[in-house]
Amino acid sequence: MELIAPKLREAEFFLELLDALEKGGKPLSNLEAPGEEASFLLSAITNAFYSALDQWRKAHPKKDKAYQRFVRDHPEIYGHSKIGGWRNKTVHELHVSTSFEGYKPPPGDQVALAMRPTPKILKEECDESLSLSFAPYFYFEFQGKQLHAVDWCYQHLHVLRTFILETNDY
């Protein structure tokens, strides 16, 4: 149970780096390949999600039905790799990649404006004024749909944290 909170923080850490990579538009490392870096970060994030949930399961052996339901409701991470479970796929079979290229933005009535703090790694490079910028997103595909990697990961972090908090043991 002691590892749940650190694993959630680990997911937040890698997620902030993914957000910075996307917003900054340039590599964070010497790899010089933002798409490759994004896929590595996505792998780290999904591993942290998986590990946090696994730690919760070990701490709550009598709540197996809740665990099974959560896993079933989120097959994109926790499912078998044959149905798209990215964590299993990237650990055991092949690398799950992200991309800027080929992204199709949603229709105008489905655009979501993400109001998140600027990642710390980028704060020195930007002023604090509000500005709208339209930049490419890292996305991945799941069951024929394109998902914005950063938004999807922030949303899942919230869902996972809520699930864990509802047990009153976090």
N, C-alpha and C positions, 0 to 999 in steps of 0.2 A: 504494500500500500504506500510505502514511503516513496516509491518511484513514480507514482502517478503525476504528481505536481511537476517534478523535473522533466518528465516526458512531454507534458503539455507546454512547458516553457521552451523545451527543445524545438517543438513544432513552431512555436511563435518566433524563435530565433531564426530558423531557416526560412520561415515565411516572410519575415522582415527583409531578409537578404533577397528573396525572390522578388518582393515588391520593389526593392531598391534597384535590382537588376533591370526590371521592366521600366521603372520610372526614369532611371538614369540613362538608359539606352546604350550603355557600354559595359563591357565585361568587368566583373569584379576581381578576376584572377588573370593569370598569364595565359589562360587557355585561348583567349581571343575569339571565343565562339559563344555568344550569349545564349543561343538556343540549347547548346550542350550544357552550359552551366545551369540553365533553367531546369533541364531534365534531371540533372544531379540533385538540385535543390528539391524538386518535386519528389524524388525518390526518398530523400532524407525526411521530408515532411510526412509522407505517407508511412514511413517506418516509425516515426515518432507517434503518429496517430495509433498505429497498430499496437505499438508497445504500451502506450497509455491504457488502451482498452484491455490489453492482455493483463496488465497489472491489476486493473479493476476487477477483471474476471477472477484472478487468483485470490484477491482479497474478499470476494463475494461468491463463494462456491454455491451458496443456496439460491443465487439469483441467476441461474443459468438460462432460464426462459427469457429474462430481460436482455441478457447478453446475446442470445441467439436471435432475438427480434431485432436488436440494433444492427447486428451483422447482416441479417437478411435485408434490412431497410437501406443498407449502404453497401451494395455489392461492388460499386466502383472502386472501393478500397479493400474491403474485407472479404470479398467474394473470391471464389476459385478463379484462377487466371483465365480459364476458358470462357468465363462470362464477363471478363473485364477487370478483375481484381488487380489493380495496378501494383499494389504492394507485392503480392505474390508473383505477378508477372515480372516485375523488375528485379526481384531478389532471386527467383528460381529459373527464369526462362530467357527473357530478353529485356533490353532497356526500353523503358517507356519514354518516348521523346515528346518534347513540346515544340511549338513552332510559332513564328510570326506569320509565315507565308501561308496563303490560302485562307486566312481568317475571313469569315463573312460576318460583318457586324449585324446585330439584331435589328429588326425594324424599328423605326423611330419611336413607336409607342411602347417598346420593350427595353429601352436604354436605361441602364442603372448607373447613376453617378455615385462612385465610391468615395466617401468622405472619410479618409483615413489620415492619421498623422503622417508626415513625411518621415521616411526611415532615417534614423540617426546618421547613418553613413552618408546620406545626401544633404543633411542640413547645412553643412558648411558651404555647399555649392549653390544653394538657392536662397532667395529672399523669402520672407514670411508673408508676403502679400498673396491674396487669393488670385489664382489664375486657373483658367480652364485650358487644359492642353489635350489635344487629341493625338494619341500615339498608338502604335501597334501594341497588341496584347499577346502574351504567351497564351496559347490555348492547347488543349488536347481533345481528343475525340473519345466519346463513350456512347456506345449504342447508336451511332450515327449522328450524334449531336456534338457541336463544338462547345466546349466549356472554357470560360476564361479562368486560367489556372489560379491566379492570385485571389480573385473574388471567391471562387469555389472553395479554395483552401481556408480562407477566413471564415466563410459560412460553415464549413464542416468543423473547424476548430470550435466555433460557438456551439454547434449541435453536440459535439462530443463533450465539451465542458459542461453543458446543461445536463446531459445524460448522467455524467459522473456526479455533479452537484446534487441531483435529485435523489441520490442514494444517501445523502447526509453523512457520508463517510469521507469526504474529500478534505 
